[in-house]
Amino acid sequence: MFGREKIELKTPDQVLLMRRAGLVVADALAAARAAAVPGATTADLDAVAAAVIADAGALPSFLGYYDYPATICVSVNDEVVHGIPSGRVLQPGDVVSIDCGAIVEGWHGDSALTLVLPEADPADQALADLTERCMWDGIAALAGEGGGIADRLAVVGDAVEDAVAAADASVNGGVPFGIVQDYVGHGIGSAMHQPPDVLNYRSRDRGPKLRAGMCLAVEPMITRGGHATEVLDDDWTVVTADGARAAHWEHSVALHDGGIWVLTAVDGGAAELGARGVTVAPLG
């Protein structure tokens, strides 16, 4: 055994640069979300997000990453992640996941959301809502009791799995919701993807000890069916193997001496985390 990969620890000033990148991502996602209506193409959403990032003087994290050809990922229905924007026209009732990253002075922000276009199937809306709840439960688990940060990274996967286990399968025709295991969250900072992996399921390996200076992307991917996935011929788009619809939510989170701060949420996560008994601890 050679031990774990080295985890990049950020200074408070570097976290503040990541916060700037995170707010650019938040603005780009908000614009893409507003543009996601029946009749729009997924390329339309990409153009809107690209304009927001450019206007902010930032750079897109995704464009050119291993030759990825677009600014954002737009994944529809059974597509889990990494859907390439194209001339695909969005239809009423589509489940649309949008993933975006931006760079400010060399530091990254990364976030994703899922929406269901009207008229939404109640089961699809339940899927999107559950996935968002899993993300916030996972983020809240990073906070220590009474402030500070938790002990080990595996608390995120524990929280996500508990949320899925508690979900009411009757809204999905009695079929339990599934947790995608092939794709997980990650460290983030001077690169978009860094150690450590952030699992969305319970593991006997409790993961690295949480430390001030870590920045983590928490991103559960939940399905209306099984957890297995496949990659399409474009070598990017990940779909569910059983054709079940999927949802994806993500935020970038900083851990520091005062606690946790959601860098890609406009309010720093104050509302959602406050509802879970966690106080957000901004820097600066």
DONU-657602 format. One record per residue: residue in one letter; x, y, z of N, C-alpha, C in turn. Coordinates in steps of 0.1 Angstrom, whole numbers, padded with zeros to 4 digits, always signed. Layout:
N
aXYZXYZXYZ...
END
This chain:
284
m+0008-0012+0000+0000+0000+0000+0009+0012+0000f+0005+0022-0008+0013+0034-0010+0007+0046-0003g-0005+0044+0004-0011+0055+0010-0020+0063+0000r-0026+0073+0005-0036+0081-0003-0028+0092-0011e-0035+0096-0022-0029+0107-0029-0029+0120-0021k-0020+0129-0024-0018+0141-0016-0030+0150-0019i-0036+0156-0009-0047+0165-0010-0043+0179-0009e-0046+0187-0019-0042+0202-0019-0050+0209-0008l-0043+0216+0001-0049+0224+0011-0048+0239+0007k-0059+0246+0007-0059+0260+0003-0058+0270+0014t-0051+0281+0011-0051+0292+0021-0064+0300+0020p-0067+0308+0031-0079+0316+0030-0080+0325+0018d-0069+0331+0013-0069+0339+0001-0072+0331-0011q-0067+0318-0012-0071+0310-0023-0086+0306-0023v-0091+0303-0011-0105+0300-0010-0113+0312-0015l-0109+0324-0012-0117+0336-0016-0117+0337-0031l-0106+0333-0038-0105+0333-0053-0115+0322-0058m-0116+0311-0051-0125+0300-0055-0139+0305-0053r-0142+0313-0043-0155+0319-0041-0159+0328-0053r-0149+0336-0058-0152+0344-0069-0156+0335-0081a-0148+0324-0083-0151+0315-0094-0165+0308-0092g-0168+0305-0079-0181+0299-0076-0193+0308-0079l-0191+0321-0077-0202+0330-0079-0204+0332-0095v-0193+0331-0102-0195+0331-0117-0203+0319-0121v-0199+0307-0116-0206+0295-0119-0221+0296-0115a-0224+0302-0104-0238+0303-0099-0246+0312-0109d-0239+0323-0114-0246+0332-0123-0248+0325-0137a-0238+0317-0141-0240+0310-0154-0250+0299-0153l-0251+0292-0142-0261+0282-0141-0275+0288-0140a-0276+0300-0133-0289+0306-0132-0294+0311-0146a-0285+0315-0154-0289+0320-0168-0292+0308-0176a-0285+0297-0175-0288+0285-0183-0301+0279-0179r-0304+0279-0166-0316+0274-0161-0328+0282-0166a-0327+0295-0166-0337+0303-0172-0340+0301-0187a-0329+0297-0194-0330+0295-0208-0335+0281-0211a-0336+0272-0201-0340+0258-0203-0355+0257-0204v-0361+0259-0215-0375+0258-0217-0378+0249-0229p-0390+0244-0230-0393+0236-0242-0392+0244-0255g-0385+0238-0264-0382+0245-0277-0368+0250-0278a-0361+0252-0267-0347+0256-0267-0339+0244-0270t-0327+0246-0275-0317+0235-0277-0307+0235-0266t-0301+0224-0264-0291+0223-0254-0279+0232-0257a-0277+0234-0270-0266+0244-0275-0270+0258-0271d-0283+0261-0270-0287+0275-0266-0283+0277-0251l-0284+0267-0243-0280+0268-0229-0265+0270-0228d-0258+0263-0236-0243+0264-0236-0239+0278-0240a-0246+0284-0250-0242+0298-0254-0245+0308-0243v-0256+0306-0236-0259+0315-0225-0249+0315-0214a-0245+0303-0210-0236+0301-0199-0222+0307-0203a-0218+0304-0216-0205+0309-0221-0204+0324-0220a-0215+0331-0224-0216+0345-0224-0214+0351-0210v-0221+0344-0200-0220+0349-0186-0205+0348-0181i-0199+0336-0184-0185+0334-0179-0176+0344-0186a-0177+0346-0199-0169+0356-0206-0171+0370-0201d-0183+0374-0198-0186+0387-0193-0180+0390-0180a-0178+0379-0172-0172+0380-0159-0157+0380-0159g-0151+0379-0171-0137+0378-0172-0131+0365-0167a-0139+0355-0166-0135+0342-0162-0133+0333-0174l-0128+0320-0171-0126+0310-0182-0135+0298-0178p-0140+0291-0189-0148+0279-0186-0138+0268-0182s-0142+0260-0172-0134+0249-0168-0135+0237-0177f-0146+0235-0184-0149+0223-0191-0143+0224-0206l-0144+0236-0212-0141+0237-0226-0126+0233-0228g-0124+0223-0236-0110+0218-0239-0105+0208-0229y-0112+0205-0218-0108+0196-0208-0109+0182-0214y-0097+0176-0217-0096+0163-0224-0104+0164-0237d-0103+0176-0243-0109+0179-0256-0125+0180-0256y-0130+0182-0244-0144+0184-0243-0148+0196-0251p-0159+0196-0259-0161+0206-0269-0170+0218-0265a-0174+0219-0252-0184+0229-0249-0181+0235-0235t-0189+0245-0232-0187+0252-0219-0194+0245-0207i-0205+0239-0210-0213+0232-0199-0216+0218-0204c-0221+0210-0195-0227+0197-0198-0242+0198-0196v-0249+0193-0206-0264+0193-0205-0268+0178-0207s-0273+0172-0196-0277+0158-0197-0292+0157-0195v-0299+0150-0204-0313+0150-0205-0319+0135-0203n-0328+0135-0194-0336+0122-0191-0327+0111-0186d-0324+0101-0194-0316+0090-0189-0301+0093-0190e-0297+0105-0194-0283+0109-0194-0280+0114-0180v-0269+0108-0174-0266+0111-0160-0257+0123-0160v-0246+0123-0167-0236+0134-0167-0229+0135-0181h-0222+0146-0183-0213+0148-0195-0220+0148-0208g-0233+0152-0208-0240+0153-0221-0235+0166-0228i-0232+0164-0241-0226+0174-0249-0237+0183-0255p-0237+0196-0253-0247+0205-0259-0247+0203-0274s-0259+0204-0280-0261+0201-0294-0273+0208-0299g-0278+0204-0311-0291+0209-0316-0303+0202-0310r-0301+0193-0300-0312+0186-0294-0322+0196-0288v-0335+0195-0292-0345+0204-0287-0351+0198-0274l-0352+0207-0264-0358+0202-0252-0373+0201-0253q-0379+0191-0247-0393+0188-0248-0400+0189-0235p-0413+0192-0235-0420+0193-0222-0418+0180-0214g-0416+0181-0201-0414+0170-0192-0400+0165-0192d-0391+0170-0200-0377+0165-0199-0370+0168-0185v-0362+0159-0181-0354+0161-0169-0340+0166-0174v-0336+0178-0170-0325+0184-0176-0314+0187-0165s-0303+0181-0166-0292+0184-0156-0281+0192-0163i-0278+0203-0156-0268+0213-0162-0256+0214-0152d-0244+0211-0158-0232+0211-0150-0223+0222-0155c-0216+0230-0147-0209+0242-0151-0196+0244-0142g-0185+0248-0149-0173+0251-0141-0167+0264-0146a-0160+0271-0138-0154+0284-0142-0141+0285-0134i-0131+0293-0140-0118+0295-0135-0116+0310-0133v-0112+0314-0121-0108+0328-0118-0093+0328-0113e-0084+0334-0120-0070+0335-0116-0065+0321-0112g-0068+0311-0120-0063+0298-0118-0070+0289-0109w-0081+0294-0103-0089+0286-0093-0103+0283-0097h-0107+0271-0095-0120+0266-0101-0132+0266-0091g-0143+0267-0098-0156+0265-0091-0164+0255-0100d-0172+0247-0094-0179+0236-0101-0193+0234-0094s-0204+0233-0102-0217+0232-0096-0226+0226-0107a-0237+0220-0102-0247+0214-0112-0260+0214-0105l-0271+0214-0114-0284+0214-0109-0293+0206-0119t-0304+0201-0114-0314+0195-0123-0328+0201-0122l-0334+0203-0133-0348+0208-0133-0356+0199-0142v-0369+0200-0140-0378+0192-0148-0388+0202-0155l-0388+0201-0168-0396+0210-0176-0411+0207-0175p-0419+0217-0175-0434+0214-0174-0438+0207-0187e-0449+0199-0185-0455+0195-0173-0447+0183-0167a-0443+0185-0155-0434+0175-0149-0441+0163-0145d-0436+0151-0147-0440+0139-0141-0437+0140-0126p-0447+0137-0118-0444+0138-0103-0432+0130-0099a-0430+0118-0105-0419+0110-0101-0406+0116-0105d-0405+0123-0117-0393+0129-0121-0390+0141-0112q-0400+0148-0108-0398+0159-0098-0393+0154-0085a-0399+0143-0081-0394+0137-0068-0380+0133-0069l-0376+0128-0081-0362+0124-0083-0352+0136-0082a-0356+0147-0088-0348+0159-0088-0347+0165-0074d-0358+0165-0067-0359+0170-0053-0350+0161-0044l-0351+0148-0045-0344+0139-0037-0329+0141-0039t-0325+0142-0052-0310+0144-0055-0305+0157-0049e-0313+0167-0049-0309+0180-0043-0308+0178-0028r-0317+0171-0022-0317+0169-0007-0305+0160-0004c-0302+0150-0012-0290+0142-0009-0277+0151-0009m-0276+0160-0019-0265+0169-0019-0264+0177-0006w-0275+0184-0002-0274+0192+0010-0272+0184+0022d-0277+0172+0023-0275+0164+0035-0260+0160+0035g-0254+0157+0023-0240+0154+0023-0231+0165+0027i-0235+0177+0022-0227+0189+0026-0228+0192+0041a-0240+0191+0046-0242+0193+0061-0234+0184+0069a-0232+0171+0064-0225+0161+0072-0210+0165+0073l-0205+0174+0065-0191+0178+0066-0189+0187+0078a-0199+0193+0083-0198+0202+0095-0198+0194+0108g-0189+0198+0117-0188+0191+0130-0199+0196+0139e-0202+0188+0148-0212+0191+0158-0207+0203+0166g-0215+0214+0167-0211+0226+0175-0202+0234+0167g-0200+0233+0154-0191+0241+0146-0179+0233+0142g-0171+0239+0134-0159+0233+0128-0163+0223+0117i-0155+0212+0116-0157+0203+0105-0157+0188+0111a-0163+0179+0104-0165+0165+0108-0151+0158+0108d-0151+0146+0111-0139+0138+0112-0134+0132+0099r-0142+0124+0092-0138+0117+0081-0147+0119+0069l-0142+0119+0057-0149+0122+0045-0161+0113+0042a-0160+0101+0047-0171+0091+0045-0185+0095+0050v-0185+0106+0058-0198+0110+0063-0207+0115+0052v-0201+0120+0041-0209+0124+0029-0217+0112+0023g-0210+0101+0020-0216+0090+0015-0227+0084+0024d-0224+0084+0037-0234+0080+0047-0247+0088+0046a-0245+0101+0045-0257+0110+0045-0265+0108+0032v-0258+0106+0021-0265+0105+0008-0273+0091+0008e-0266+0081+0013-0273+0068+0013-0285+0068+0022d-0283+0074+0034-0294+0075+0043-0306+0082+0037a-0303+0093+0030-0314+0101+0023-0322+0093+0013v-0314+0085+0005-0320+0077-0005-0328+0065+0001a-0323+0059+0012-0330+0048+0019-0343+0053+0025a-0343+0066+0029-0355+0071+0035-0366+0076+0025a-0362+0077+0012-0371+0082+0002-0383+0073+0000d-0394+0079-0003-0407+0072-0005-0407+0066-0019a-0405+0053-0020-0404+0046-0034-0418+0046-0040s-0429+0048-0032-0442+0048-0038-0444+0059-0049v-0437+0070-0048-0438+0080-0058-0431+0076-0071n-0423+0065-0071-0416+0060-0082-0422+0046-0086g-0435+0044-0084-0441+0032-0087-0436+0020-0079g-0431+0023-0067-0426+0012-0058-0412+0008-0061v-0406+0015-0071-0392+0011-0075-0382+0020-0066p-0373+0014-0059-0364+0022-0051-0355+0031-0060f-0351+0042-0055-0342+0051-0062-0328+0045-0061g-0320+0047-0072-0306+0042-0072-0296+0052-0071i-0284+0049-0066-0273+0058-0064-0262+0054-0075v-0259+0063-0084-0248+0060-0093-0235+0059-0086q-0228+0048-0088-0215+0046-0081-0203+0048-0090d-0205+0048-0103-0193+0049-0112-0187+0063-0113y-0195+0073-0109-0191+0087-0109-0194+0093-0095v-0184+0100-0090-0185+0105-0076-0180+0119-0076g-0181+0126-0064-0175+0139-0062-0160+0139-0061h-0154+0150-0059-0140+0151-0060-0134+0164-0052g-0121+0164-0050-0115+0176-0046-0115+0186-0057i-0113+0199-0054-0113+0209-0064-0104+0221-0059g-0098+0228-0068-0089+0239-0064-0082+0244-0076s-0069+0242-0076-0061+0247-0087-0063+0238-0100a-0070+0227-0098-0074+0219-0109-0089+0216-0106m-0096+0213-0117-0111+0210-0115-0113+0197-0108h-0105+0186-0111-0107+0173-0104-0094+0170-0097q-0095+0168-0084-0083+0165-0076-0087+0154-0066p-0077+0148-0059-0080+0140-0048-0086+0149-0037p-0095+0143-0029-0099+0129-0028-0112+0127-0035d-0115+0114-0038-0129+0111-0043-0139+0113-0032v-0150+0118-0035-0161+0120-0025-0173+0110-0029l-0173+0099-0022-0183+0089-0025-0197+0093-0021n-0207+0088-0029-0221+0091-0026-0228+0079-0020y-0220+0070-0014-0226+0058-0008-0217+0054+0003r-0223+0046+0012-0216+0041+0024-0204+0032+0021s-0193+0034+0027-0181+0027+0025-0174+0023+0038r-0168+0011+0038-0161+0006+0050-0148+0015+0052d-0143+0019+0040-0131+0029+0041-0137+0042+0045r-0133+0047+0056-0139+0060+0061-0133+0072+0054g-0123+0070+0045-0118+0081+0038-0108+0089+0046p-0102+0100+0039-0092+0108+0046-0099+0116+0057k-0090+0120+0066-0094+0129+0077-0097+0143+0071l-0108+0149+0075-0112+0162+0070-0103+0172+0077r-0098+0182+0069-0089+0192+0074-0092+0206+0069a-0090+0216+0076-0091+0230+0071-0082+0231+0059g-0088+0238+0049-0081+0240+0036-0085+0231+0025m-0093+0220+0029-0098+0211+0018-0110+0218+0011c-0111+0216-0002-0123+0221-0009-0128+0209-0017l-0141+0206-0016-0146+0194-0021-0159+0197-0029a-0160+0190-0040-0173+0190-0048-0181+0178-0044v-0192+0181-0038-0202+0171-0034-0213+0170-0045e-0214+0158-0051-0223+0157-0063-0229+0144-0065p-0240+0142-0057-0248+0129-0059-0255+0128-0073m-0255+0116-0078-0263+0113-0090-0272+0102-0087i-0285+0104-0088-0295+0095-0084-0304+0091-0096t-0309+0079-0096-0317+0074-0107-0331+0069-0102r-0340+0068-0112-0352+0061-0109-0352+0046-0110g-0340+0041-0112-0338+0027-0114-0325+0022-0108g-0317+0015-0115-0305+0009-0110-0293+0019-0110h-0282+0014-0105-0270+0023-0104-0260+0022-0116a-0262+0011-0124-0253+0009-0135-0254+0019-0146t-0242+0022-0152-0242+0032-0163-0234+0027-0175e-0236+0034-0186-0228+0031-0198-0224+0045-0205v-0214+0045-0213-0209+0057-0220-0212+0055-0235l-0219+0066-0240-0222+0065-0254-0210+0066-0264d-0213+0065-0277-0202+0064-0287-0194+0078-0288d-0200+0089-0282-0193+0101-0282-0182+0102-0272d-0180+0091-0264-0170+0089-0254-0172+0099-0242w-0183+0106-0241-0185+0115-0230-0199+0112-0223t-0209+0111-0231-0223+0111-0224-0225+0098-0217v-0228+0099-0204-0230+0088-0195-0245+0086-0193v-0250+0074-0196-0265+0071-0195-0267+0060-0185t-0279+0059-0180-0282+0047-0172-0283+0035-0180a-0278+0024-0175-0279+0011-0183-0293+0006-0185d-0302+0009-0176-0316+0004-0177-0325+0015-0183g-0320+0026-0188-0328+0036-0194-0336+0045-0184a-0334+0043-0171-0341+0051-0161-0336+0065-0161r-0345+0074-0158-0341+0088-0157-0332+0091-0145a-0324+0101-0147-0314+0104-0136-0313+0119-0133a-0308+0123-0122-0306+0137-0118-0293+0138-0111h-0288+0151-0112-0274+0154-0107-0274+0168-0101w-0270+0169-0088-0268+0181-0082-0254+0182-0076e-0248+0194-0076-0234+0196-0071-0232+0210-0066h-0224+0211-0055-0218+0223-0051-0203+0221-0047s-0196+0232-0048-0182+0232-0043-0182+0238-0029v-0175+0231-0019-0176+0234-0005-0161+0236+0000a-0159+0247+0008-0146+0249+0014-0147+0245+0029l-0137+0238+0034-0136+0236+0048-0125+0245+0054h-0128+0252+0065-0117+0260+0071-0119+0260+0086d-0110+0268+0092-0110+0267+0107-0123+0271+0113g-0131+0279+0106-0144+0283+0112-0155+0274+0109g-0154+0265+0100-0164+0256+0096-0165+0254+0081i-0177+0254+0075-0178+0251+0061-0185+0263+0054w-0182+0264+0041-0188+0275+0033-0190+0270+0019v-0202+0271+0014-0206+0266+0000-0202+0277-0010l-0192+0274-0017-0186+0285-0026-0194+0288-0038t-0202+0278-0043-0210+0280-0055-0225+0283-0052a-0228+0285-0040-0242+0290-0036-0241+0304-0033v-0251+0312-0039-0250+0327-0037-0251+0331-0022d-0258+0324-0014-0259+0327+0000-0249+0319+0008g-0240+0312+0002-0230+0303+0009-0236+0291+0014g-0249+0288+0011-0256+0276+0017-0263+0279+0029a-0264+0292+0033-0270+0296+0046-0284+0290+0048a-0293+0291+0038-0307+0287+0040-0308+0272+0041e-0302+0264+0032-0304+0250+0032-0296+0244+0044l-0284+0249+0047-0277+0243+0058-0283+0248+0072g-0288+0260+0072-0295+0265+0084-0306+0256+0088a-0314+0252+0078-0325+0243+0080-0321+0229+0085r-0308+0226+0084-0303+0213+0089-0295+0216+0101g-0295+0227+0107-0289+0230+0120-0274+0233+0118v-0270+0237+0106-0255+0240+0104-0254+0255+0101t-0245+0261+0107-0242+0276+0105-0231+0277+0095v-0234+0285+0084-0223+0287+0074-0213+0296+0079a-0200+0294+0075-0189+0302+0080-0181+0308+0069p-0186+0320+0064-0179+0326+0053-0165+0331+0057l-0156+0333+0048-0143+0339+0050-0144+0354+0046g-0136+0362+0052-0135+0376+0047-0146+0385+0052
END
